Each structure stands twice: as structure tokens, then as C-alpha cells.
Amino acid sequence: MMNTSKKPAFNITPGTIITGKWQHHSYTILKTLGFGATGTVYLAQGKRGLVALKISEDHMAITSEVNVLRHFSKVQGCLGPSLLDVDDWDVRNIGKTLPFYVMEYLKGEDFLSYLKKHGNEWLIVLVLQLLADLEKLHKEGWIFGDLKPDNLIVVGPPPRVRWLDVGGTTKMGRSIKEFTEFYDRGYWNLGTRKAEPSYDLFAVAMVMINACYPQRFSKKDESRHLPQLIKAIQSAPLLKRYEKVIVKALQSRYHSAQDMRNELMEVANGRIDKRKPIRNEVAPSSITQTKAPSFRQKQRDIKRKEKYRGIFETMIIAILLIVAYFLYIAGHIM
């Protein structure tokens, strides 16, 4: 569920039984799932089956992540894993009490492995799902922060992208507390590390680039980072098709995840000129001959457009899923 290059502060061997100091629930450690700056996540067996257990020496970090997961549970949709238990563990051999929490174990494939196995045709479908979830998160006043493939997993069927580690989630307006260089706009000198929607959307663009460059790459010229990224986009056929959307995200020109999602949908459907901005032009004669609509009429028109847009988006996603599925089946038959 997690995968980083940092070494954990301590290691709990498989077979160890962790019993909560207050709730008295017991969990048998099976293996390490991953580790990061704020702790280590283990696959464990509990009374309710397999769970993911995160433990750390940092009480404040654990408290912060628990609060985020509790908040996620109030948001409509499946943003992250469900929180199941929170407790402390008295570790006698080191004489410490370590905080831990238990969450839903999401069984699936990590983001890049899924694309490698099933084809990059799924990239846009998964990114559209990701942007819809980010829109919900941002409306609640949070920024994911450390958004990267390691923190994404694809579950299903049907394929559905879910979030894993919420250690970098930050309240909007504050400074990003945890990031990974390749996905951080500050690293590329293309923006600040202020927690705002455009920070996450930059990371989404870098996740798309990473999908076509699994080994990643480092910045070269200290003063020409955007041209380097644009060259990488133009060199990958899949990315080149969505160049306008990706570059706008790299330049922090989207105000919301929904804006980026709308344009990505339009490119996927072939309804947008990737070189020119979209304009809604009205013939002068129609302006003079048509009576100005009332406020209520405008509200009805807005609701009608939102309804049709929702239906249209659902149809496009369904079509993309069907096409990707048949390509996947055809690949296995051959």
C-alpha cells in the first residue's frame, strides 16, 4: 500500500502481536507494507480480517493523520481508507508507548504497476477519478500534499483509484508539510509550497508524466524547468494529446480540480482545440432579438447544464472504460 525509499525508525517482526493499551484489540503483524517520514505501515490480522496498521514514534503526526481520516469519513465518496481503530502500544523491550491506528486494507495494484499491466489507456480514466476526488477534498478545505503514484492504489473491479497515505494532507492556506521532489512544484521552481488546489493539480500533471516515464528524471538546467517538462510531454504520444491540459496544470493556471477535469474530458472526447482557448461566442443579431433571461431562468439553465454535463461525463468515462477493457482482453487473447 505504501512504498518509499526512507528507512523506518524501527522494525516489527512478523508474528508480533500488538495489543491496544485502551481498547485491548489485538493485531498480529504479517509483513511491512511501507514506510515514510511519519511512520511504518504493516499488514496485520485482526478479528475483522486483514487490516493496515500504522505505528510511529511521532504522537503529533499520528493524531493529525487520524483527524484527517475521520474527516474523510464524513465526505461523500471513497477518498481514503476507512479508520477502524486508534490506540497506544506499550513496547516493553524498548520502554516506550507508541501510538498507532488501524485502517481498512485496500487490496489492489499500485498506480504505475496497474498501468504497466493493463496499458496506459487507463491513465485518463484513473486521472479523471482522481480529479473528482480532489475536488471533494479541496471543497472541504484540505490539500493532499504528497500526491504521487506510491500513495495511489487501483482496486476493483471495476477499476477505481483510491488514496493511501494521508501523512502529507494539509489544511488549505498553510505550508505543505510533506512532499516528494519529482511531484513538487517548488523543486521545479514553478510555484510555492503553499497548500492550495493548484499545488495538487501540479502533482497530478507530474503523475501523468511519470506514467510515461516510470524511471522519472531529474531537472537539468536550473533556469529552464518548464521547457524540459514540455519536451518530455511532446516526446510521449499519450501525453502530447493532452499537452494543453498538462502544461496549464504545471503553470498553476487551474483554479479547481473540476476545471482541469472538464478540459481533460473535452480533450478525451475530441471537443477542444488543444492550441486555442475555448470561447462561447453569440451572434450579434441574436443578442438584439432575444429578451434577457430572468434570474430564475438563469438558475434553471445552470442546473440543466450541470445535469447534462454530469450525464455526458458519465457516458465518456463508461466509453473509456469499455475501450480500455476490450484492449486489455485483446492483449491477453493475442
LINMOCOR-V363255 format. One record per run of one state. SS is the DSSP state (~ for helix, > for strand, _ for the rest). FROM is the first residue (numbers start at 1). LEN is the number of residues. Records with the same first field share a line. If there is no record, write none. Layout:
# LINMOCOR-V363255
SS: FROM-LEN ; FROM-LEN
This chain:
# LINMOCOR-V363255
_: 1-16 ; 20-6 ; 37-2 ; 47-2 ; 57-2 ; 73-10 ; 92-4 ; 105-4 ; 119-1 ; 140-2 ; 144-5 ; 156-4 ; 164-6 ; 172-3 ; 176-5 ; 184-10 ; 195-2 ; 213-12 ; 236-1 ; 242-1 ; 251-6 ; 269-15 ; 290-5 ; 334-1
>: 17-3 ; 26-11 ; 39-8 ; 49-8 ; 83-9 ; 96-9 ; 109-2 ; 142-2 ; 152-4 ; 160-4 ; 170-2 ; 175-1 ; 194-1
~: 59-14 ; 111-8 ; 120-20 ; 149-3 ; 181-3 ; 197-16 ; 225-11 ; 237-5 ; 243-8 ; 257-12 ; 284-6 ; 295-39
